Amino acid sequence: MIGRFLEISVHAPDVLASLDFYEQLGFAQATTGEAWPYPYAVVTDGRLGIGLHQHELSQSPLLSFVLPDLYEHLDALEKLGLEILNRRLGGDVFNEVTFATPGGQLVRLLEARTYSPSQRAPGETSRLGWFEEFMLPVADVKAATQFWERLGFVPAEESEDPFPHVGMTSDSFDVALVGGGALTRPALLFTDTAMPARIQALADKGADYARLPGKLDPSRHALLVAPEGTQLLLSTAE
């Protein structure tokens, strides 16, 4: 309904510092186009794209999807009850619209890709393990679930690990709706059955872990914060 996932867009005031951080974690730099008139880079693990925007965004992180022929889909999107907050449409601009989900998370729809698809092999991961989902704190899980269903996502599971949440899945991106105040801001969740070994290996290379949110067990979890502030939560898979 809202197209194919492109990237988690983040405001990176120092693009080079953020780029170096992710490359040290095993992400690869993608080839970007000329959609944006400011420094912009993308890092990817083959499954996840993180867009590093030097220009300040309306929100960071911002979820970006590609929906070709965007203008032709606007009526259908608004009939779903989406309130379009910002729109830039026309024959001489790069078409985009932005709307908010319950709780205030912004989603941006773009006319076309802004970087070339990853050439990494299927299943290849970064040093963080498998990117599982975007963990999104919400005040009302039921209302948020219904909203994401209208966008074409399907409830996949309810789980207590690493926080009580409802998983919403699509063919290109998964979102975990986290209630109960367990998480105060979004986080990117990476999992692996051997995550403790990954956590130790990163620590041996100088990784500086942040304080874990909630009451997570530090023997099974760790939190990295990128230079631009993106939270990367590492979790031991069951």
Secondary structure, DSSP 8 states (H G I E B T S, - for coil): ---EEEEEEEE-SSHHHHHHHHHHTT-EE--B-SSSSS-EEEEE-SS-EEEEESS--SSSSEEEEE-SSHHHHHHHHHHTT--EEEEE-STTS--EEEEE-TTS-EEEEESS-SB----S-TT--BTTBEEEEEEEE-S-HHHHHHHHHHTT-EEEEEE-SSSSEEEEE-SS-EEEEE-TTS-SS-EEEEEETTHHHHHHHHHHTT---B--STT--TTTEEEEE-TT--EEEEEE--
